[in-house]
Amino acid sequence: MKTISVDNFQMIYVKFALLIWLLLSNTVVNANCVSCNFDNKNLANFEFKNQNLSNASFKGAYLVNADFSGAKLTSAIFDDAYANGANFQGAQLDNASFRNAELELANFQNASLKNVTFESAYMVHAELSKRQILESKFCDNAVKDAMKFSSMCKNQ
């Protein structure tokens, strides 16, 4: 029989309480949620500014106009997420995954995108710089409707 220490129970309780609060409110203020699971949640217009969401999962989440500016999202998973108009400005997204994500009009200005996967992502009018494209796995992935970025991959 496996036992749970008081410290582990308290951490689980705090993460669960934070998740419930997050889902019932429409904003997050000074809350960190490392390795939290937001899969398939409707988080449209939520503010995650400057939060530590490393290793968090947003698979299939509805993130339209969500604000992740300045957030730490290292190794976060956004696969199959619908994040049109999401703001990732200045976010740390190293090793994150956006497979099959809808990212139309998403803003990645000044975000760190080292080793980020955009495989089969839909990125019409997304904001990315040449530096970001080259440091991510963008050029290695089949990205839907990303013609405006294709010329940046040719002369790496």
URZI-V509245 format. One record per backbone hydrogen bond with DSSP energy under -0.5 kcal/mol. CO is the residue of the C=O (numbers start at 1). NH is the residue of the N-H. Records with the same first field share a line. If there is no record, write none. Layout:
CO=NH ; NH
This chain:
3=5
5=9
6=10
7=11
8=12
9=13
10=14
11=15
12=16
13=17
14=18
15=19
16=20
17=21
18=22
19=23
20=24
21=25
33=36
36=38 ; 57
38=41
41=43 ; 62
43=46
46=48 ; 67
47=28
48=51
51=53 ; 72
52=33
53=56
54=35
56=77
57=38
58=61
59=40
61=63 ; 82
62=43
63=66
64=45
66=68 ; 87
67=48
68=71
69=50
71=73 ; 92
72=53
73=76
74=55
76=78 ; 97
77=58
78=81
79=60
81=83 ; 102
82=63
83=86
84=65
86=88 ; 107
87=68
88=91
89=70
91=93 ; 112
92=73
93=96
94=75
96=117
97=78
98=101
99=80
101=103 ; 122
102=83
103=106
104=85
106=108 ; 127
107=88
108=111
109=90
111=113
112=93
113=116
114=95
116=137
117=98
118=121
119=100
121=123 ; 144
122=103
123=126
124=105
126=128
127=108
129=133
130=134
131=135
132=136
133=139
135=115
137=140 ; 141
138=141
141=143
142=120
143=146
144=123
146=149 ; 150
147=150 ; 151
149=152 ; 153
150=153 ; 154
151=155
153=156
